[in-house]
Structures are given as C-alpha cells and as structure tokens.
C-alpha cells in the first residue's frame, strides 16, 4: 500500500499552499488525486508522484517559448 499523506504533507511535498490544494479539490480543475478517509482528505504518495511526472512530461512536450 502506498504511503498516505495529509493535505498539509501533500502541499509541502509539491511546494504549494494548502489553500491551493483545497481549491483544486473543490473545483476539480487540477492537482493530484485525493480522497476522504475517516473524514480527512488524504493523498496517496504514488498519486502525488504520478501527478508530478505527468506535469513534467506535459512540459517537455509543450515547452514554453523563451522570453
């Protein structure tokens, strides 16, 4: 089983504020997969890693133009 992270731990791991993860969860627009477990929002570490890897791969396919 993958390690479970609190929203605070997940935010720290990806370097974003907790409020950003809450916004992403509420709007369903972005962010790593999360779920409720015993009334708490948790993240699987493997899902965080997959989300980061997907963002990395997307950026490599569509690089930002140099300013």
N, C-alpha and C positions, 0 to 999 in steps of 0.2 A: 504494500500500500504506500502511496505517495505521502510525503510529509504534508500536514495541513497547516496553513498559515492564517493568522488573524488578518483582518483588513489592515491593521497597523503594520504588521510584519510584511505583508504583500506590498504596501505602499513604500516601505523602506527598501525592499528588495529591488523595486523598479525605479526608485528615486522620484516618486510623485507624491503629492499631498494626499492624505486620506480623503479629503473632500473631493478630489478628482476621481478616485476610485468609486466613491459613493455616487457621484454624478454619472459616471459611465454606467454603473449598475442600474441606476434609476432610468436612464434614457435608453439603455441597450445599444448605444452607438459605438462603443469602443471598449477596450480593456480586456483583461484576461477573464476567463470563465470563473464564476463564483457560484456558491450555493449556500443555503441555510442548513445548519446542523445544530439542533438543540437550541434554536432561536438566535444563533450567531451566524453572521456571514463569514464564510471561510473560503480559502483558495487552496487548491492543490498545487504544491510546488512544481510538479510536472506541467501543469497548465500555465503557470507563470513562465516557465522556461520555453514552452511551445509558443506562447504569445510573443515573447521577445524574439525568438528565432524567426517567426513569421514576419514581424516588423522589419527585422534585419534583411530577410530575403526580399521583401517588397521594396525596400530602399535600394537594394542592389540592382533590381530590375528596372527601377524608375528613379535614377539618381536626380538630385536637384541640380538645376543649372548653376554654374559658378556666377557669383555676383560681380 
